[in-house]
Amino acid sequence: MTSPFKDTVAWEKLESDSWVLRLWDSAAPGWPEIALLHLSKNLYKDFRKNPSAFVNSHKIFSTDVRPHARCTQLKRPAGYAGPWMVFGIHHHGSALECTSSPVEEAQPAHLKKQKAAAA
């Protein structure tokens, strides 16, 4: 299956309804390595349990990151059960910093395109 995202960037499928964009491969210089993850609610739960283990097991960055990532989560709207967008930075020294945000209730264009293709 091809990415439901714009053809100008190289989103890669992680699992069902979850994608990664490795910006240092497509738009940014090599360091720091920056990645965007569009995660389903279930995969996001796995990410929140241990962000470092998650990015290492899914080979998000070119090398493994150290344990004890510094990650923040923006406030989730009451009753929200949708996907999340994670912005991760892999610094020299293998430190991981990230922030996550719920994807807006109004379906972004890439999700509308994905749902239409699945129908």
WOQUILIN-V566316 format. One line per field, one symbol per residue. ss: DSSP state (H for helix, E for strand, L for the rest). A space follows every 10 residues. Layout:
ss = ???
//
This chain:
ss = LLLLLLLLLL EEEEELLEEE EEHHHHLLLL LLEEEEEEEL HHHHHHHHHL HHHHHHHLLL LLLLLLLLLE EEELLLLLLL LLLEEEEEEE LLLLLEEEEE EELLLLLLHH HHHHHHHHL
//
